[in-house]
């Protein structure tokens, strides 16, 4: 299991469009991936799950992966979040 905390920097947070980019990136990996905000954990490959967390800009989240490519998965998703979900990071 590999875990990293990251702060969502873009102003709107993880609303529909950035959440879609996040899910597309998460689906590139074989590992099981979750996002945790406070005590709630959701599947990072689920749009409804991510949207249900209500992540806004400035929120700290934890990205957790478990599987054969867990470290690459988490690092790739952290990079996407840190980029503010820019086109270059996808």
N, C-alpha and C positions, 0 to 999 in steps of 0.2 A: 504494500500500500504506500502511495506517495501523496503527500499533502502540501499545499502552499496556500498562504493567505495573500489576497490582493485587494486593492481598493479600486472600485469602479470609478474612473475619473471623468468619463463623459457626462455632461450635464443631465441628460435625460435618463441615464441609468440603463437597465436592461429591459427596455420596452420591446415591442414586437420585432422591429427590424434588427437591432443588435442581438436580441435573443435568437433570432433566426440564424444570424451569422455564427453565433456561439454554438448552436446545435449542429450546424453544418460542419464546423470544425471538429466538434466532439465526435461526430459520426465517422470521421476519418480514422478513428482509433478503435482497436478491438477491446480495450479495457472497459470495465464498468466505471462510469464517471458520475460524480455527484457534486452538487453545489450546496453549501451550507451557509445559512445566514442565521446568526444567533443559534437557537436550538433546532431550527427546521432544516431538514435535508431533503433535497429532491433530485430526481434523475436529471442529469445535465443534458440528456438527449430528448427531453420532454418539454415542448413549448409551454403547455399549460402548467407544468411543474415550475418552470423558471418564472413565468409571469406571476404565479401565485405568491412568490416570495416578495414581490413589490420592491425590487431593488432599484434605488434611485442613486443619482450621482453622489459620490462621497461615501457610499456604503462599503464596508469591508466584508468580503465574502471569503469562504474557504473552498478551494477546488480539490477534490479528492478523487484519486483513480486507483483502481486495483486490477491488475492484469499484466499481460506480457509487455505492453508498451506504456505502462503507467507513467513513468517519468517523462517521456517524450510528450505524452498527452497533456499532462498538467503544465509543463513548460510552454507548450504551444498555445494552450488556452489562456495562461497568464499573460503571454505576449500579446494575444489578441485583445484582452481586457485593457492592458496597459497602453495599447495603441489608440484607445478610444474607439475601437471597432473600425479602424480605417481600412480602406480598400487594399492597401499594400500588405496588411498583416494576414489577409485571407489567402 
